[in-house]
Amino acid sequence: MATKLNVRVNRKRPESMTRQIREQLDTLIEAGTLAAGTLLPSERDLANTLKVARNVVRGAYEQLMDAGKLRSEGRRGRSVSGGGGSRGGTKKSGGTKKSGGKATKSSKARKK
């Protein structure tokens, strides 16, 4: 079950809503409030709670994944990465996601 987050968005602030969400989640992770392995709410659930577009939450989650703070658990959702030192590690979801189409073609070619 995903954790209920204490995240707020202020539409009057000059920072984008994506940045506000990302910074608040990053602070919760760094402070240890969100422990390693903690499941985050789905993009849709958090977006509905904050009354923002789903893409706003998706952007914040993807930026945290690129920074190594979050990892994808497939259909289970996203969770906090273990061992805060995974920044810049060997597994970088954002990079592999963008080139996924080409990697799929080459892997299919190898299977034949």
Contacts in CASP RR format, 6 or more apart in sequence:
PFRMAT RR
TARGET T0000
AUTHOR 0000-0000-0000
METHOD contacts of the structure
MODEL  1
MATKLNVRVNRKRPESMTRQIREQLDTLIEAGTLAAGTLLPSERDLANTL
KVARNVVRGAYEQLMDAGKLRSEGRRGRSVSGGGGSRGGTKKSGGTKKSG
GKATKSSKARKK
1 39 0 8 1.000
2 39 0 8 1.000
2 40 0 8 1.000
2 41 0 8 1.000
2 42 0 8 1.000
2 45 0 8 1.000
2 77 0 8 1.000
3 34 0 8 1.000
3 38 0 8 1.000
3 39 0 8 1.000
3 40 0 8 1.000
3 41 0 8 1.000
4 41 0 8 1.000
5 25 0 8 1.000
5 28 0 8 1.000
5 34 0 8 1.000
5 40 0 8 1.000
5 41 0 8 1.000
5 46 0 8 1.000
6 28 0 8 1.000
7 21 0 8 1.000
7 24 0 8 1.000
7 25 0 8 1.000
7 28 0 8 1.000
7 46 0 8 1.000
7 50 0 8 1.000
8 20 0 8 1.000
8 24 0 8 1.000
8 50 0 8 1.000
9 17 0 8 1.000
9 20 0 8 1.000
9 21 0 8 1.000
9 50 0 8 1.000
9 51 0 8 1.000
9 52 0 8 1.000
10 20 0 8 1.000
11 17 0 8 1.000
13 20 0 8 1.000
15 23 0 8 1.000
16 56 0 8 1.000
17 50 0 8 1.000
17 52 0 8 1.000
17 56 0 8 1.000
18 56 0 8 1.000
18 57 0 8 1.000
18 59 0 8 1.000
18 60 0 8 1.000
18 63 0 8 1.000
19 60 0 8 1.000
21 46 0 8 1.000
21 50 0 8 1.000
21 52 0 8 1.000
21 56 0 8 1.000
21 57 0 8 1.000
21 60 0 8 1.000
22 59 0 8 1.000
22 60 0 8 1.000
22 63 0 8 1.000
22 64 0 8 1.000
25 34 0 8 1.000
25 40 0 8 1.000
25 60 0 8 1.000
25 64 0 8 1.000
25 69 0 8 1.000
26 64 0 8 1.000
26 67 0 8 1.000
26 69 0 8 1.000
28 34 0 8 1.000
29 64 0 8 1.000
29 69 0 8 1.000
29 80 0 8 1.000
34 40 0 8 1.000
34 80 0 8 1.000
35 80 0 8 1.000
36 80 0 8 1.000
36 81 0 8 1.000
36 82 0 8 1.000
36 83 0 8 1.000
36 84 0 8 1.000
37 79 0 8 1.000
37 80 0 8 1.000
37 81 0 8 1.000
37 82 0 8 1.000
38 79 0 8 1.000
38 80 0 8 1.000
39 73 0 8 1.000
39 76 0 8 1.000
39 77 0 8 1.000
39 78 0 8 1.000
39 79 0 8 1.000
40 46 0 8 1.000
40 61 0 8 1.000
40 70 0 8 1.000
40 77 0 8 1.000
40 78 0 8 1.000
40 79 0 8 1.000
40 80 0 8 1.000
41 49 0 8 1.000
42 77 0 8 1.000
43 54 0 8 1.000
43 57 0 8 1.000
43 58 0 8 1.000
43 61 0 8 1.000
44 54 0 8 1.000
46 57 0 8 1.000
47 53 0 8 1.000
47 54 0 8 1.000
47 56 0 8 1.000
47 57 0 8 1.000
50 56 0 8 1.000
50 57 0 8 1.000
61 70 0 8 1.000
61 78 0 8 1.000
62 93 0 8 1.000
62 94 0 8 1.000
64 70 0 8 1.000
65 71 0 8 1.000
65 72 0 8 1.000
65 78 0 8 1.000
65 93 0 8 1.000
65 94 0 8 1.000
66 92 0 8 1.000
66 93 0 8 1.000
66 94 0 8 1.000
66 95 0 8 1.000
67 87 0 8 1.000
68 81 0 8 1.000
68 86 0 8 1.000
68 87 0 8 1.000
68 88 0 8 1.000
68 89 0 8 1.000
68 92 0 8 1.000
68 93 0 8 1.000
69 80 0 8 1.000
69 81 0 8 1.000
69 84 0 8 1.000
69 87 0 8 1.000
70 78 0 8 1.000
70 79 0 8 1.000
70 80 0 8 1.000
70 81 0 8 1.000
71 78 0 8 1.000
71 79 0 8 1.000
71 80 0 8 1.000
71 81 0 8 1.000
71 91 0 8 1.000
71 93 0 8 1.000
72 78 0 8 1.000
72 93 0 8 1.000
73 79 0 8 1.000
96 103 0 8 1.000
END
